[in-house]
Amino acid sequence: MISQTEVQQKFTQSRKLFIAIGTLAFAFLLSILLSESASAHGYIESPTSRSYMCKEKLNVECGAVQYEPQSLEAVGNFPASGPKDGEISGAGVFKELYEQSQTRWKKVTMNGGKNTFSWKLTANHVSESWSYYITKKDWDPSKPLTRDSLEPKPFCFVDYKGAKPPMNVSHECDVPTDRSGYHIILGVWEIGDTINAFYQVIDVNLVNDGSIPQPEPKPPVAPANLVTTLQTVKSIVLSWLPSNSNVGIKQYDVYRDGVWCGTTTHNTFTDDKLKSDTTYTYTVKAVDQNGLVSSFSSPLVARTLKEEGNNGGGSTLPLWDAKTVYVSGNKVQYNGLEYVAQYWTQNNTPDNSSAWKLTSSVVVEWKSTKAYLGGDKVIYNGVEYVARWWTSGDKPDQSDVWKKAV
């Protein structure tokens, strides 16, 4: 006869087995749901959604969504659930799409009233519904999209009743006519037999009551001709051509190895406190007075000098380099002497160009092609002369610009 303890043990074992079987069954069912979900993908093709504009390269710096605009998938039953506030525009997946400002995304000009919304399905699936929401009249376009930014009820709802749609789906909807300007339209495709949905946002310039759409502002031109004008043991000096913008340039943002390292209002920048004998990659963006940001400049690779730095001589200045662009005030050493640039110059040897001024207290041989300033000393035919003022090409023994040194 089986004791009460043995009965209890068998009951416990049976219960554990039942739980294990139930867990496996749930896991199996969940895997089916996920696999089914993975087969359903789509995006709004017209009016062009934000993600599709990324694919078409009308929107830039979008991240991975440019390769898969159809993959903005998250839990459905919006707005009760779904992506959390601030991440709706990227479906909680593509963080670049969370960014929001008045000018961050290219807009589609749209009249209020009847409009057709067309979806391109890369994998169709039985569907529950499509819903379209629009931002409130007083929404703040400088903040990421939230539920509170949207009207609580969709302005258009299409009940699909679990049917399987074609690969191209269109809906005719009445877009509100009581607001104008920049608004966001959110389209939500609820899948019929999974817990997920697909999310698409459209940035629109809405026109109502005869209002005239504002022209799409253009970002400034990317900085060009990024060069290094000076390198030391601990610093690198950068220079570039000024960017163009019809509203003016507010600032330039400088990035070192892909990370922001400083801002300047000029087209030069000194990056200091660097490691010696180290290579860095720089890029620059221009920001205009409206806050629009240009694309990155072409990258520049630059290297700091070695710790010893004086190259075997008495000077700690960098050696003159024919490939480097120098601007006024840059200092170099050349053939053991120190020079300072008078203005922008490249590939002009310091001992043979008026772009350079000798700063070493050393007497050198006079050259007809060299410009001299008052106080500069030279040797000519074995005699030492001192310049009274600026001169170039005047022989020391034939011009009163020169006087013999005492």
Secondary structure, DSSP 8 states (H G I E B T S, - for coil): ---HHHHHHHHHHHHHHHHHHHHHHHHHHHHHHHHHHHT-EEEEEETT-HHHHHHTTSS-S-GGGGG-GGG-EEE-STTTSSS-TT-GGGTTT-GGGG---SSSS--EEEESEEEEEEEEEEE---EEEEEEEEB-TT--TTS---GGGB-SS-SEEEE-TT----SEEEEEEEE-SS--EEEEEEEEEEESSSSEEEEEEEEEEEE-TT-------------EEEEEEEE-SS-EEEEEE----TT-EEEEEEEETTEEEEEESSSEEEE-S--TT-EEEEEEEEEETT--B------EEEE---TT-STTSS--S-B--TTS-B-TT-EEEETTEEEEESS-BSS--GGG-TTEEE-SS--EE--TT-EE-TT-EEEETTEEEEESS-EES--TTT-TTEEE--
